[in-house]
Amino acid sequence: MQTWVTQLGREGSSPRSVAKIHGVLRQLLDWAVKDGRLARNPAVGVPLPRPALTAHRYLDHSEVAMLAKECGDYSRLVRFLAYTGLRWGEAAALRVGSVDLTRRRVAVVASVTEVNGHLVWGAPKTHARRTVPFRGSSPATSRRPSRTRTPTRSRSRRLGAECCGSGISGVASSTRPSRG
């Protein structure tokens, strides 16, 4: 089994591809063990090649400004997301009570995503609440919201069409709450 895994890498498969291929074979062999056709799974415990670590790429201030400008009415939202690091689902789940204008902090306590056309509320990706500072030029300080608003699909679609319709690289083509 180890020879086969090593050979996949030598033939040009990336470490991630090798792991996926090995995973499929391991699952098939697990079924064979459960069915009594094999005494043990020879794919279990086989060392796999490690994927190379890649550096993260972040937008600089001028790139954020260009992206925000392209997004028109949603430029403040783009800046807010860029400078706080919130995920789309976390920003969409914010409530008025989550924003502390005095301390310039946002409490991230929930996330929302769309599943089969329905909004599903849950914990943030890390399953941990956190507070995030924001700059004075963020949308939270530009005007105080008058009431709590819940994201809707129609607002999400409008945002996608108006913000991302210009085909800007790196921006989802739809701003329905993210699935990842």
Long-range contacts (C-beta under 8 A, 24 or more apart in sequence): 1-42, 1-43, 1-46, 2-46, 2-47, 5-46, 5-47, 5-48, 5-49, 9-49, 14-51, 15-48, 15-49, 15-50, 15-51, 15-52, 16-51, 18-48, 18-49, 19-48, 19-49, 19-51, 22-46, 22-48, 59-170, 67-168, 67-170, 67-171, 70-166, 70-168, 71-162, 71-163, 71-164, 71-168, 71-171, 72-162, 72-163, 73-162, 74-159, 74-162, 74-163, 76-138, 76-139, 76-142, 77-139, 77-159, 77-163, 78-163, 79-137, 79-138, 79-139, 80-134, 80-138, 80-139, 80-140, 83-134, 83-135, 83-138, 84-132, 84-133, 84-134, 84-138, 85-132, 86-132, 87-111, 87-124, 87-125, 87-178, 88-172, 88-175, 88-177, 88-178, 89-113, 89-124, 89-125, 89-177, 89-178, 90-124, 90-125, 92-151, 92-156, 92-177, 93-121, 93-151, 95-148, 96-145, 96-147, 96-148, 97-148, 99-140, 99-145, 101-140, 101-141, 101-144, 104-133, 104-134, 104-135, 104-136, 104-138, 104-140, 104-141, 105-131, 105-132, 105-133, 105-134, 106-131, 106-132, 106-133, 106-134, 106-140, 107-131, 108-132, 112-151, 112-177, 113-177, 113-178, 113-179, 114-153, 114-156, 114-176, 114-177, 114-179, 115-179, 117-153, 119-151, 119-153, 119-177, 151-177
